[in-house]
Amino acid sequence: MDTGARIRNWILFYLISLVGLLWATFLMASGGWFWVSIWTVLAVVGTNIIILLLRFR
């Protein structure tokens, strides 16, 4: 895989993560769906940590 495709994949991954965090923030701010937003944040942050640990291992 060339460098351009690798960078593009990382940018896409972090954009998807950002959308997940923004959606969870919107759910939390709207007052309802508190636990769904907490679990979404935990899933996104946990996935990012796992990916980074596997990448730089």
Secondary structure, 3 states (H helix, E strand, C coil): CCHHHHHHHHHHHHHHHHHHHHHHHHHHHCCCCHHHHHHHHHHHHHHHHHHHHHHCC
